[in-house]
Amino acid sequence: MNNFIARELRDHILTITLTRAAKRNALTSAMYDDLSQALEEAEIDPEVRVILLQADGDNFTAGNDIPDFIEHSTAPGASEPAAFRFVRNLGAASKPIVAAVQGNAVGVGATLLLHCDLVYLADNARLVAPFVNLALVPEAASSWLMPLRIGHVRAYAMFALGEPIDATTALQAGLANAVVPVAEVRGRAAAAASALARQSVGALAATKHLMRERSTIAARIEEERTFFLERLKSPEALAAFEAFTARASKATS
């Protein structure tokens, strides 16, 4: 695909790779569109039995590319952020999703893992969800799924204080299946994806259906969307974006 998203279908496994390593795989609107297209096509393609998400470079993703996000989300007449199409597709996915994560997984990079059925973390992985730092709110139904998974107080600290969760803590909290050395994380995830691809397609689909409250997830995504769009227009969010842009400009000058 284009826009720093690569995909390969082999042995019934669709591997989707973030390839913008030079920018820590920060996600632009165009990247979100490509990710959404990949998930939508995978959902109806009988050749795809499993989806494997991974990223090149030292980081899984730095989350949103903030300058691109500001340009496409806060300008007059801007539509909703492209991330919402992506998270709706994650929430509605019926096929198994496996993730291989190294380095930082920020924002949606952390919350998307709640929609993955198997998660393998490198020992240097850090999950960070600093939504309130930008005067925003969580997305991807994470305001419901994260407390359900790791408890309210830990999830609140993650969202409201931006406290990171390291790989070992994530494993202990039930956010991952295993923690492995960086050099082994892709291989471990690929092996799991291969094992899933050999299982009964119908049984896997039914099992995921039974384990996921899709209607609740979809409803929470839309509720979060309402708050998120309101927050985008707030003076606090605009000030946070201005401060971020100023820091970024200073860092590159």
C-alpha positions as CSV (number, residue, x, y, z in Angstrom):
1,M,0.0,0.0,0.0
2,N,1.0,3.7,-0.1
3,N,1.5,6.2,2.7
4,F,3.9,4.1,4.8
5,I,1.6,1.1,5.2
6,A,2.7,-2.2,3.7
7,R,0.7,-5.3,3.5
8,E,1.4,-8.9,2.5
9,L,-0.9,-11.9,2.2
10,R,0.8,-15.2,2.6
11,D,-0.5,-18.5,3.9
12,H,-3.9,-16.9,4.8
13,I,-2.1,-14.3,7.0
14,L,-2.4,-10.6,6.1
15,T,0.6,-8.8,7.6
16,I,0.1,-5.1,7.9
17,T,3.3,-3.2,8.6
18,L,3.8,0.5,9.6
19,T,6.9,1.6,7.6
20,R,7.4,5.2,8.7
21,A,10.2,4.3,11.0
22,A,12.0,7.6,10.5
23,K,9.1,9.4,12.1
24,R,8.6,6.7,14.8
25,N,5.6,5.5,12.8
26,A,3.5,8.5,13.7
27,L,0.1,8.1,12.0
28,T,-1.1,10.5,9.4
29,S,-4.7,10.8,8.1
30,A,-3.5,9.1,4.9
31,M,-2.0,6.2,7.0
32,Y,-5.3,5.8,8.9
33,D,-7.2,5.6,5.6
34,D,-4.8,2.9,4.3
35,L,-5.2,1.0,7.5
36,S,-8.9,1.2,7.3
37,Q,-9.0,0.1,3.8
38,A,-6.8,-2.9,4.6
39,L,-9.1,-4.0,7.5
40,E,-12.2,-3.5,5.4
41,E,-10.8,-5.6,2.5
42,A,-9.6,-8.3,4.9
43,E,-13.0,-8.6,6.5
44,I,-14.6,-9.7,3.2
45,D,-11.6,-11.6,1.7
46,P,-12.0,-15.4,2.3
47,E,-8.2,-15.8,1.7
48,V,-7.5,-13.8,4.9
49,R,-7.9,-15.8,8.0
50,V,-5.7,-13.8,10.4
51,I,-4.4,-10.2,10.6
52,L,-0.9,-9.6,11.9
53,L,0.0,-6.0,12.9
54,Q,3.6,-4.9,13.2
55,A,5.9,-1.9,12.7
56,D,9.4,-1.2,11.3
57,G,12.1,0.5,13.4
58,D,12.5,1.1,17.1
59,N,8.9,2.0,17.9
60,F,5.5,0.5,17.2
61,T,4.0,4.0,16.8
62,A,4.2,7.4,18.3
63,G,0.5,7.8,17.9
64,N,-1.0,10.6,15.8
65,D,1.3,12.8,13.7
66,I,0.3,16.0,15.6
67,P,0.9,18.5,12.8
68,D,-1.0,16.4,10.4
69,F,-3.7,15.8,13.0
70,I,-4.1,19.5,13.6
71,E,-4.3,20.3,9.9
72,H,-6.9,17.7,9.2
73,S,-9.0,17.9,12.4
74,T,-9.1,21.5,13.6
75,A,-9.2,23.6,10.4
76,P,-12.5,25.2,9.6
77,G,-14.8,22.7,7.9
78,A,-12.6,19.7,8.9
79,S,-14.2,16.3,9.0
80,E,-13.9,13.9,12.0
81,P,-10.4,12.5,12.5
82,A,-9.6,9.6,10.2
83,A,-8.7,7.5,13.3
84,F,-12.4,7.0,14.0
85,R,-12.9,5.0,10.8
86,F,-9.9,2.9,11.8
87,V,-11.1,2.2,15.3
88,R,-14.6,1.4,14.1
89,N,-13.1,-1.3,11.9
90,L,-11.0,-2.6,14.7
91,G,-14.1,-2.9,16.9
92,A,-16.1,-4.6,14.2
93,A,-13.4,-7.1,13.0
94,S,-14.5,-10.7,13.0
95,K,-11.1,-12.3,12.2
96,P,-8.3,-12.8,14.7
97,I,-5.8,-9.9,15.1
98,V,-2.3,-10.5,16.3
99,A,0.1,-7.7,17.3
100,A,3.9,-7.6,17.6
101,V,5.0,-4.5,19.5
102,Q,8.4,-3.0,20.2
103,G,9.4,0.3,21.7
104,N,6.8,3.0,22.3
105,A,3.1,2.4,21.5
106,V,1.5,5.8,22.1
107,G,-2.1,6.8,22.0
108,V,-4.0,4.7,19.5
109,G,-0.9,2.5,19.4
110,A,-1.7,1.4,22.9
111,T,-5.5,1.4,22.7
112,L,-5.7,-0.6,19.5
113,L,-4.1,-3.5,21.4
114,L,-7.3,-3.9,23.3
115,H,-8.8,-5.1,20.0
116,C,-6.1,-7.6,19.3
117,D,-6.7,-11.2,20.2
118,L,-3.1,-12.1,20.8
119,V,-0.4,-9.5,21.8
120,Y,3.3,-10.1,21.9
121,L,5.5,-7.4,23.4
122,A,9.2,-6.8,23.1
123,D,11.0,-6.4,26.4
124,N,11.5,-2.7,25.6
125,A,7.8,-2.0,24.9
126,R,6.0,0.9,26.6
127,L,2.3,1.6,26.3
128,V,1.4,5.3,26.7
129,A,-2.0,6.9,26.4
130,P,-1.5,10.6,27.2
131,F,-4.9,11.8,26.0
132,V,-5.5,14.3,28.8
133,N,-2.1,15.8,28.2
134,L,-3.5,17.1,24.9
135,A,-6.8,18.0,26.6
136,L,-8.6,15.1,24.8
137,V,-10.3,11.9,25.8
138,P,-9.5,8.2,25.1
139,E,-10.8,6.5,22.0
140,A,-11.2,3.0,20.5
141,A,-13.6,2.2,23.3
142,S,-10.6,2.2,25.6
143,S,-12.5,4.2,28.2
144,W,-14.5,1.0,28.8
145,L,-12.1,-1.8,27.7
146,M,-9.0,-0.6,29.5
147,P,-10.5,-0.4,33.0
148,L,-12.2,-3.7,32.3
149,R,-8.8,-5.2,31.6
150,I,-6.5,-3.6,34.1
151,G,-8.8,-2.0,36.7
152,H,-10.0,1.6,37.1
153,V,-7.2,3.2,39.1
154,R,-4.4,1.9,36.8
155,A,-6.4,2.8,33.7
156,Y,-7.1,6.3,35.1
157,A,-3.5,6.9,35.8
158,M,-2.6,5.8,32.3
159,F,-5.2,8.1,30.7
160,A,-5.3,11.1,33.0
161,L,-1.7,11.3,34.1
162,G,-0.2,9.8,31.0
163,E,1.7,7.2,33.0
164,P,3.3,4.6,30.8
165,I,3.0,0.9,31.3
166,D,6.2,-1.2,30.6
167,A,6.1,-4.6,29.0
168,T,6.4,-6.6,32.2
169,T,3.6,-4.6,33.9
170,A,1.4,-5.0,30.7
171,L,1.9,-8.7,30.8
172,Q,1.0,-9.0,34.5
173,A,-2.1,-6.8,33.9
174,G,-3.4,-9.0,31.1
175,L,-2.6,-6.7,28.1
176,A,-0.2,-9.2,26.5
177,N,0.4,-12.9,26.0
178,A,4.2,-12.8,26.3
179,V,7.2,-10.5,26.6
180,V,10.2,-11.5,24.5
181,P,13.5,-10.0,23.3
182,V,13.2,-7.4,20.6
183,A,14.8,-9.6,18.0
184,E,12.2,-12.3,18.7
185,V,8.9,-10.4,18.9
186,R,8.0,-10.6,15.2
187,G,8.8,-14.3,15.0
188,R,6.7,-15.0,18.1
189,A,3.7,-13.1,16.7
190,A,4.1,-14.7,13.3
191,A,4.2,-18.2,14.8
192,A,1.0,-17.5,16.7
193,A,-0.7,-16.1,13.6
194,S,0.3,-19.3,11.7
195,A,-1.2,-21.4,14.4
196,L,-4.4,-19.5,14.2
197,A,-4.5,-19.8,10.4
198,R,-4.5,-23.5,10.7
199,Q,-7.6,-23.5,13.0
200,S,-11.2,-23.8,12.0
201,V,-12.2,-20.5,10.4
202,G,-15.8,-20.8,11.5
203,A,-14.9,-21.8,15.1
204,L,-12.5,-18.9,15.4
205,A,-15.1,-16.4,14.1
206,A,-17.7,-17.8,16.5
207,T,-15.3,-17.7,19.4
208,K,-14.4,-14.1,18.8
209,H,-18.0,-13.2,18.4
210,L,-18.8,-14.8,21.8
211,M,-15.8,-13.1,23.5
212,R,-16.5,-9.6,22.2
213,E,-19.4,-7.3,23.1
214,R,-19.5,-5.6,19.7
215,S,-22.6,-3.5,20.2
216,T,-21.2,-2.2,23.5
217,I,-17.8,-1.5,21.9
218,A,-19.4,0.3,18.9
219,A,-21.6,2.4,21.2
220,R,-18.6,3.4,23.4
221,I,-16.6,4.4,20.3
222,E,-19.4,6.7,19.2
223,E,-19.8,8.2,22.7
224,E,-16.0,8.8,22.9
225,R,-16.2,10.4,19.4
226,T,-18.8,12.9,20.7
227,F,-16.6,14.0,23.6
228,F,-13.4,13.9,21.5
229,L,-14.8,16.2,18.8
230,E,-16.1,18.6,21.5
231,R,-12.7,18.6,23.2
232,L,-11.0,19.3,19.8
233,K,-12.8,22.7,19.7
234,S,-12.0,23.6,23.3
235,P,-9.5,26.4,24.2
236,E,-7.6,23.9,26.3
237,A,-7.0,21.5,23.4
238,L,-6.0,24.4,21.0
239,A,-3.6,25.6,23.6
240,A,-2.2,22.1,24.1
241,F,-1.6,21.7,20.3
242,E,0.0,25.2,20.1
243,A,2.4,24.2,23.0
244,F,3.2,20.9,21.3
245,T,3.9,22.6,18.0
246,A,6.2,25.2,19.7
247,R,8.1,22.4,21.5
248,A,8.5,20.5,18.2
249,S,9.7,23.6,16.4
250,K,12.2,24.4,19.1
251,A,13.5,20.8,19.1
252,T,14.2,20.9,15.3
253,S,15.6,24.4,15.2
